[in-house]
Amino acid sequence: MPFALRSQLLCWIEIAAITGSVLTYGLATYQRNFVWKDDVTFWSDVVKKSPQKARPHNNLAVAYNEKDLMEQAVSEAITALRLRQNYPNPFISIGDAYLKKGFFDTAIMAYKNALSIKSDYSDAYLGMGNAYAKKGEMDTAIEAFKKAVELRPNDITARVNLAAAYGSKGLTEHAIKELRQALTIKPDSPDIHYNLGVAFEEKGLLFNALTEYKTVLRLRPDDREANDKYHEIREKLKMPF
């Protein structure tokens, strides 16, 4: 039975918001800090001041997606496309919105539109992988995730999602390889260590799994799941100390 990655790493949609900063002074600084209480209000303010610029509209779409306001996200992304043709980013925002709503084929179409403009857009392959995975088409999802990793080798999300896809097919060795590679990029991630422990446990490598769970508890001492796994394996191994 294929191992299952923990819920934190099963979030198939990982949207990276494009952020910006503007330095102001005096009273203006106080006013801006009040307005910019979150990304939606920040980019809404930018859009209000620069309504004919495509990038702020797309960034507002990203912010809406982060707050699960998908209809607003699609509306802003379409506005960005109207203002600037051959702009791939809004297609990612549209794809992410439809992916969240469960319209996987529409999301895939949007990601493919982004790739028709920018063929090496790793976020589009990542989104397609997420959509195909949600559809249960894991082989196609794996190919999309592999392409995302090829284009951006240090992308933790792409590697973890690829590991999850491998794991869902029972390809535990491949999942372990991707998780180990992810740890070279982010060695202090308790979630990656936890899931590597799950993978080792699935393979029957209990001492390896124990080491990973112990690492999780060092990084996050209050992790109940890791604590339970750690003590379960100690009991299996008959370890008195």
Sequence and secondary structure as in RCSB ss.txt:
>XXXX:A:sequence
MPFALRSQLLCWIEIAAITGSVLTYGLATYQRNFVWKDDVTFWSDVVKKSPQKARPHNNLAVAYNEKDLMEQAVS
EAITALRLRQNYPNPFISIGDAYLKKGFFDTAIMAYKNALSIKSDYSDAYLGMGNAYAKKGEMDTAIEAFKKAVE
LRPNDITARVNLAAAYGSKGLTEHAIKELRQALTIKPDSPDIHYNLGVAFEEKGLLFNALTEYKTVLRLRPDDRE
ANDKYHEIREKLKMPF
>XXXX:A:secstr
      GGG                HHHHHHHHHH SSHHHHHHHHHHH TT HHHHHHHHHHHHHTT HHHHHH
HHHHHHHHSTT  HHHHHHHHHHHHHT HHHHHHHHHHHHHH TT HHHHHHHHHHHHHHT HHHHHHHHHHHHH
H TT HHHHHHHHHHHHHTT HHHHHHHHHHHHHH TT HHHHHHHHHHHHHTT HHHHHHHHHHHHHH TT HH
HHHHHHHHHHHTT   
